[in-house]
Amino acid sequence: MLVVHRGSGRFEDLHFRDLPQFLRTGDCLVINDTRVVPSRLYGRKEGYAREVEVFLLAPQNPERTLWTALVRPGRQLHEGARVRISERLTIDILETRVRGERLVRVHCDGDLDEEIERIGHVPLPPYIHRPDQAADRERYQTVFARQRGSAAAPTAGLHFTPEMLEACRAAGAEVAPITLHVGLGTFQPLLHETVEENRLHSERFRIPPDSAEKIRAASRRIAVGTTVVRTLESAILNGGLGPVEGQTDLFIYPGYEFRVVDAMLTNFHLPKSSLLLLVCAFGGKDLILSAYRHAVEQRYRFFSYGDCMLIL
């Protein structure tokens, strides 16, 4: 764990197990309890011999029959195509959208969640160059994952064990779960060189009553991951710290004025990503880029299963 002190510009090379020493009474550690769904589905298109992929991203209606999705190969899956995933599940392609997304209609004979859990594959990040394995169903989840709905894990939370959460509580911090269901838009590279021209996909979030009370009462709020940062800052921009639920497409980049978050735990992110811009906004561009250079020199591991950075 690289500790970055914004006030002094100082770095410390420590370990994640050292996190509780930076916590104190009055702190609130805010975690994202979303759970990754094995929503990468493989099947057959009628009239096409090879296997195709439909990656369900987010439901678009209360009945959960309409979804946004990514598909592969895109040239075979346009409007009107039908994909049979299993005996109980078929998917119709209704519309092509930006960045190759599709609007699809899902037909399931029985409970959709049960069928997805039975036949679906864990959507590992594209830079993990191997098929998903049975162990990934739990390994690519945080220990506090409860609310199904994510297309990707909130990776800063992957470092925690139940024992570490108890150690944080023993140090005096409250632990408050919120939910933001992570969509792929968060992780996709930015399309435009001019930062302000980029837009993020909308993601669903919720701050439950118990957590809202802890967050409001805290003297210092430590966000575990960029998803928590976006949830808290979205809530305050839309009327308060909850309890609240809604959608956010908040894009945080240098120049943003933080209103809620006082410290942040985060992994090391890909270049040209909205996540890196958010971290630069929070820590200061020059300091964060210097911290990344230090991390490279010290051979920190980057990305989803990598090391972390605590920004104070």
Number of C-alpha atoms within 10 A of each C-alpha: 21 25 21 21 16 16 8 7 14 11 19 12 14 12 13 17 12 12 17 18 10 12 21 17 14 16 24 26 25 25 26 33 24 26 26 26 24 26 23 21 20 20 18 17 21 10 9 10 8 9 13 20 20 24 23 26 25 23 18 14 9 7 7 13 15 20 21 22 24 23 22 14 13 15 8 12 23 17 14 11 15 20 24 18 22 15 8 13 19 18 22 21 22 19 15 18 12 6 10 12 17 26 23 26 21 18 16 18 10 10 10 16 14 10 15 19 14 10 15 18 21 24 23 22 15 7 8 11 8 9 10 15 11 9 9 15 17 13 12 22 21 23 17 18 21 15 16 15 21 25 26 25 26 29 24 28 22 21 16 14 13 9 9 16 18 15 18 21 19 14 18 16 24 24 19 21 23 25 25 27 26 26 20 17 19 21 18 16 14 18 13 11 9 8 15 10 9 13 16 18 15 17 22 18 25 21 24 17 14 13 21 20 15 20 27 15 14 16 13 20 25 26 28 24 24 24 25 26 28 21 28 28 20 22 23 14 13 13 9 14 22 20 15 15 16 15 16 19 16 16 19 24 19 15 12 11 11 14 11 20 18 16 20 24 24 25 29 24 19 15 11 16 16 25 25 22 21 21 26 19 18 25 23 17 18 11 17 21 15 14 21 18 12 15 21 12 9 11 10 17 14 16 17 22 16 16 21 28 26 23 21 16
